[in-house]
Amino acid sequence: MINVKVNGVLMNVSASTIAELLSELQIDPDRVVVEVNLEIVKKERFNEFTIKDGDSIEIVNFVGGG
């Protein structure tokens, strides 16, 4: 388990990559942009980008409308 801050909220998670974190939080990876420590992470890297204890993660959801 690691401690990370997700959208300003401290969380204790078991995930080690962004893809695992999104799955743990039940978030569709196709509908978000993820920033780790002020760096935007491309979707292609979600499976390989390792998150570490103390990271600050922002997850922004796309919302459709008309």
DRENDO-1510 file (C-alpha; in Angstrom, 1 decimal, always signed):
<recs>
REC; n; res; u; v; w
REC; 1; MET; +0.0; +0.0; +0.0 .
REC; 2; ILE; +1.2; +3.5; -0.8 .
REC; 3; ASN; -0.1; +6.9; +0.2 .
REC; 4; VAL; -0.9; +9.3; -2.7 .
REC; 5; LYS; -2.9; +12.5; -3.0 .
REC; 6; VAL; -5.7; +12.1; -5.7 .
REC; 7; ASN; -7.5; +15.3; -6.6 .
REC; 8; GLY; -6.4; +16.8; -3.3 .
REC; 9; VAL; -7.6; +13.8; -1.2 .
REC; 10; LEU; -5.0; +11.7; +0.7 .
REC; 11; MET; -5.6; +8.0; -0.2 .
REC; 12; ASN; -4.0; +4.7; +0.7 .
REC; 13; VAL; -4.0; +2.5; -2.5 .
REC; 14; SER; -2.6; -0.8; -3.5 .
REC; 15; ALA; -2.0; +0.3; -7.2 .
REC; 16; SER; +1.5; +0.6; -8.5 .
REC; 17; THR; +0.7; +2.1; -12.0 .
REC; 18; ILE; -1.8; +4.6; -13.2 .
REC; 19; ALA; -3.8; +1.9; -15.0 .
REC; 20; GLU; -4.1; +0.0; -11.7 .
REC; 21; LEU; -5.1; +3.1; -9.9 .
REC; 22; LEU; -7.8; +4.0; -12.3 .
REC; 23; SER; -9.1; +0.4; -12.1 .
REC; 24; GLU; -9.0; +0.5; -8.3 .
REC; 25; LEU; -11.0; +3.8; -8.4 .
REC; 26; GLN; -13.4; +2.4; -11.0 .
REC; 27; ILE; -12.5; +5.2; -13.5 .
REC; 28; ASP; -12.6; +4.6; -17.3 .
REC; 29; PRO; -9.1; +5.4; -18.6 .
REC; 30; ASP; -10.5; +6.4; -22.0 .
REC; 31; ARG; -12.4; +9.4; -20.4 .
REC; 32; VAL; -9.7; +11.0; -18.3 .
REC; 33; VAL; -6.5; +13.0; -18.4 .
REC; 34; VAL; -4.0; +12.2; -15.6 .
REC; 35; GLU; -1.3; +14.4; -14.2 .
REC; 36; VAL; +1.3; +13.2; -11.8 .
REC; 37; ASN; +3.4; +15.7; -9.9 .
REC; 38; LEU; +2.4; +18.4; -12.4 .
REC; 39; GLU; +3.4; +16.2; -15.4 .
REC; 40; ILE; +0.7; +15.1; -17.9 .
REC; 41; VAL; +1.0; +11.3; -18.5 .
REC; 42; LYS; +0.0; +10.1; -22.0 .
REC; 43; LYS; -2.7; +7.3; -22.1 .
REC; 44; GLU; -0.2; +5.0; -23.8 .
REC; 45; ARG; +2.0; +5.1; -20.7 .
REC; 46; PHE; -0.8; +4.4; -18.1 .
REC; 47; ASN; +0.2; +0.7; -17.9 .
REC; 48; GLU; +3.9; +1.4; -17.4 .
REC; 49; PHE; +3.9; +4.7; -15.4 .
REC; 50; THR; +4.8; +3.8; -11.8 .
REC; 51; ILE; +3.2; +5.8; -9.1 .
REC; 52; LYS; +5.2; +6.3; -5.8 .
REC; 53; ASP; +4.4; +7.0; -2.2 .
REC; 54; GLY; +3.7; +10.7; -1.8 .
REC; 55; ASP; +2.8; +11.4; -5.5 .
REC; 56; SER; +0.2; +14.1; -6.2 .
REC; 57; ILE; -2.2; +12.9; -8.9 .
REC; 58; GLU; -4.9; +14.9; -10.6 .
REC; 59; ILE; -7.5; +13.0; -12.6 .
REC; 60; VAL; -9.7; +15.1; -14.9 .
REC; 61; ASN; -12.8; +13.5; -16.4 .
REC; 62; PHE; -14.2; +14.5; -19.8 .
REC; 63; VAL; -17.9; +15.4; -19.7 .
REC; 64; GLY; -20.0; +15.4; -22.8 .
REC; 65; GLY; -22.9; +17.8; -23.3 .
REC; 66; GLY; -24.8; +19.6; -25.9 .
</recs>
